[in-house]
Amino acid sequence: MLMVLIIILSFANFFFVIDRNLVMNYNGDRRGDVTYYESYTENPVRDVIISVYMLGALGDFDSTVYRNGYDRYFAVAMFLLATFIISVVFMNMLIAIMGETFG
């Protein structure tokens, strides 16, 4: 379980950092409709952790969001990597728990 937490926190850190480089409008403010993670509360750190958990563990995501900003190629690559790694770790953990039960 600790490994899953470390993986989720590392991907959340990546998306939190590159979210600062998104496309700006002419006034210098970030466009409100473009962000790499959904806003659930007023706390952006908690929002990005919840969003990465929803992305990897539950499969709730919108892949078009990751095609914006200056770092869009890194964002798409990390999106694909996050969905693959988090789901593989969760599935292996489930298999290990079930194997331990039958062992």
C-alpha positions in Angstrom: 0.0 0.0 0.0 2.9 2.3 0.7 4.2 1.8 -2.9 0.8 2.8 -4.3 0.8 6.0 -2.2 4.4 6.8 -3.3 3.4 6.4 -7.0 0.2 8.5 -6.6 2.1 11.3 -4.8 4.9 11.3 -7.4 2.5 11.7 -10.3 0.5 14.2 -8.4 3.7 16.2 -7.8 4.5 16.1 -11.6 1.0 17.4 -12.6 1.0 20.0 -9.9 4.3 21.4 -11.0 3.6 21.5 -14.8 0.1 22.9 -14.1 1.9 26.2 -13.5 3.1 26.3 -17.2 -0.3 26.2 -18.8 -1.4 28.6 -21.5 -1.9 32.2 -20.3 -4.5 34.6 -21.7 -3.6 38.2 -22.8 -4.0 39.6 -19.3 -1.4 37.3 -17.9 -3.9 35.2 -16.0 -4.3 31.5 -16.5 -7.4 30.6 -18.4 -9.9 29.1 -15.9 -11.0 26.3 -18.1 -7.6 24.8 -18.7 -6.0 22.8 -15.9 -4.4 19.4 -15.6 -6.5 18.4 -12.7 -10.0 19.0 -11.5 -10.8 21.3 -8.6 -12.7 19.6 -5.9 -11.9 21.9 -3.0 -10.0 25.1 -2.4 -6.8 23.2 -1.7 -4.8 22.6 -4.9 -2.5 20.0 -3.4 -5.4 17.9 -2.2 -7.2 18.4 -5.6 -4.3 17.1 -7.6 -3.8 14.0 -5.4 -7.5 13.2 -5.7 -7.4 13.8 -9.4 -4.4 11.4 -9.9 -6.1 8.8 -7.8 -9.3 9.1 -9.9 -7.2 8.9 -13.0 -5.2 5.9 -12.1 -7.3 3.8 -9.8 -10.8 4.5 -11.0 -10.2 5.4 -14.6 -12.1 8.7 -14.4 -10.3 11.2 -16.7 -10.6 13.4 -19.7 -7.5 12.9 -22.0 -8.1 16.1 -24.0 -7.0 18.1 -20.9 -3.4 16.9 -21.2 -3.0 18.3 -24.7 -2.7 21.9 -23.5 0.2 24.0 -22.4 3.8 24.2 -23.2 4.5 20.8 -21.6 1.8 19.0 -23.5 4.1 16.2 -24.7 5.4 15.5 -21.3 1.9 15.7 -19.9 0.5 13.1 -22.4 3.5 10.8 -21.8 3.1 11.1 -18.0 -0.7 10.6 -18.4 -0.2 7.3 -20.3 2.5 6.2 -17.8 0.3 7.1 -14.8 -2.7 5.2 -16.1 -0.5 2.1 -16.9 1.7 2.1 -13.8 -1.1 2.8 -11.2 -3.4 0.2 -12.7 -0.7 -2.4 -12.9 0.4 -1.8 -9.3 -3.2 -2.0 -8.1 -3.8 -5.2 -10.0 -0.6 -6.8 -8.8 -1.5 -5.8 -5.2 -5.0 -7.3 -5.6 -3.5 -10.5 -7.0 -1.0 -10.7 -4.1 -3.7 -10.2 -1.5 -5.8 -12.9 -3.1 -2.8 -15.2 -3.5 -1.9 -14.7 0.2 -5.5 -15.6 1.2 -5.4 -18.9 -0.7 -1.9 -19.6 0.5 
